[in-house]
Structures are given as structure tokens and as C-alpha cells.
């Protein structure tokens, strides 16, 4: 999905990370590396690897939203293929103590696609 889709709907997103050709990139919806370049590199043999969003990143991401007085519904990549869901849940447990009046819900999508 493109960044504009999220921006137009005011949907915040947290970036995964990937490593390609020895360089770490945020998966920031084609901003750091345009999608066509990403797929071109793969077609030439590059093999990207991914890493999950860690607890500290979720804490910062969710914390900024909670600071605005907003509640959170986060739909996570499936716990069956990534530890990201568990990282989000760990961050939420910490944040519930800091923001007891806010509603925070993390949903395990059980899927690997947004479409």
C-alpha cells in the first residue's frame, strides 16, 4: 500500500525493517526505497530479510498516539509468522499503567496481507 493511502485517511503506521544488500531500511511504504527499485533489486538477485518491530518502537509509536488523548486499535501481522504481535502486546502492558483511562486493543490478524 502507498503512503498516500494512510495519509489521506489519517491512519498512523509503524514501520517494519528490512535488510537488503547489507543496508537496513525502514519499510516506510516506499519512501526510503521506491517500490520499483525494491522489486528491481529482487529481480537482480537481492534477498531482503525482515525484522519485527520491537517493544521500544511500539512503546514510542503507541505512546505518541496516547499522548494526543486518542485510543488505539492496532491490527498486527499474524503471530504465526512474526513476533510483532507479542512485541505490541508487551508495549501495551507497559502503556496501560501510564494511560489507565485509554482504550488500547491489539488484534492478531492471523494473516500476512493487508489486501
Secondary structure, 3 states (H helix, E strand, C coil): CCHHHHHHHCCCCCCCEEEECCEEEECCCCCCCCHHHHHHHHHCCCCCEEECCCHHHHHHHHHHHHHCCCCEEEEECCCCCCCHHHHHHHHHHHHHHHCCCCCEEEEECCCCCCC
